[in-house]
Amino acid sequence: MNSEGRFPAIKTIEALDVTHLRGLTRQQLSRLGTLDFIAGKENVVFLGPPGTGMAHLATGLAVRACQAGHRIAFTTAAQ
């Protein structure tokens, strides 16, 4: 896995507790998991209150992208 990712913790999409997700359907989550947005050069932004899984989801997508051979850089809005 790309060591430049600087993940705060390694999390996967499969381990995500989807019961807290708001405004994101399982179908949308599945589509994000295909990483098609990378090939389409599209941005993905998660907005919402703390504790709803946004960082977990972003980390999971980044980990999956690394596993697929993409270079990533992970950061938070605060950084």
C-alpha positions in Angstrom: 0.0 0.0 0.0 1.2 3.5 -0.8 3.0 4.8 2.3 2.5 8.4 1.2 -1.2 8.1 1.9 -0.8 9.2 5.5 -4.0 7.6 6.7 -5.1 8.4 10.2 -6.0 4.7 10.5 -6.6 1.9 8.0 -10.3 1.4 7.5 -12.2 -0.5 4.8 -15.5 0.1 3.1 -16.5 -3.5 4.1 -16.1 -2.6 7.8 -18.2 0.6 7.5 -21.3 0.7 9.7 -23.8 1.9 7.1 -26.6 2.4 9.7 -25.2 5.9 10.4 -24.9 7.0 6.8 -27.3 9.8 5.8 -28.1 10.7 2.3 -26.1 7.9 0.7 -27.8 4.8 -0.5 -26.3 1.3 -0.6 -26.4 1.6 -4.4 -24.4 4.8 -4.3 -21.9 3.3 -1.9 -21.5 0.3 -4.2 -20.9 2.6 -7.2 -18.3 4.6 -5.2 -16.6 1.4 -4.4 -16.0 0.7 -8.1 -13.7 3.7 -8.1 -15.3 4.9 -11.4 -15.0 8.5 -10.2 -11.2 8.2 -10.5 -11.3 7.2 -14.1 -13.9 10.0 -14.7 -11.6 12.5 -12.9 -14.5 13.4 -10.6 -14.3 14.7 -7.1 -16.1 13.0 -4.2 -16.9 15.2 -1.2 -18.6 14.0 2.0 -20.4 16.6 4.2 -22.2 16.0 7.4 -22.1 16.0 11.2 -19.4 14.3 13.1 -19.7 10.6 13.8 -21.6 9.7 10.7 -18.8 7.7 8.9 -17.5 10.3 6.5 -13.8 9.8 7.5 -14.3 6.0 7.5 -15.8 6.1 4.0 -13.1 8.4 2.6 -10.4 6.3 4.1 -12.0 3.1 2.8 -12.1 4.5 -0.7 -8.5 5.7 -0.5 -7.4 2.3 0.8 -9.3 0.6 -2.1 -7.7 3.1 -4.6 -4.2 2.2 -3.2 -5.0 -1.5 -3.6 -5.9 -0.8 -7.2 -2.6 0.8 -7.8 -3.6 4.5 -7.6 -1.5 7.1 -5.8 -3.4 9.0 -3.1 -2.9 11.7 -0.5 -5.3 11.7 2.4 -6.0 14.9 4.3 -8.8 16.4 6.4 -10.5 19.7 6.1 -8.8 20.8 9.3 -5.4 20.0 7.8 
